[in-house]
Amino acid sequence: EDQLVETGGGSVQAGGSLRLSCAASESTANFHQMAWFRRHPGREGQTREGMAAIKRDGSTYYGINGQGRFTISQDNTKNTLYLQMNSLKPEDTATYYCAATYSQAPALWTTSYSSWGQGTQVTVSS
């Protein structure tokens, strides 16, 4: 069974940075694509927002709120996906989820992904 475990969340002040990690139980090179999503507090009934995705060929995709400040990367030697988040804003406060799929699918759609982590909380204070 695929397992994804996110770490690196925490509390920071606005303008700060965090790097999220997602450790996979198998080689990340096996996945066709991996991605980061988030869900804001109090919005459990809503679709997660796609922040960034990376495909096997190295191409990256960013959602409108992830572009410019967030950078996705992947280290297949460590079986780990990363999300570097800079210039954080209070509106970035959310639970961040890692996702992966073996299939080729739209990069930032939640329905594209079959494996999900449990999430890591990010809180940005003003």
Secondary structure, DSSP 8 states (H G I E B T S, - for coil): ---EEEE--EEEETT--EEEEEEESS-GGG-SEEEEEEE-TT-TTS--EEEEEEETTS-EEE-TTTTTTEEEEEETTTTEEEEEE-S--GGG-EEEEEEEESS---TT-GGG-SEE---EEEEEE-
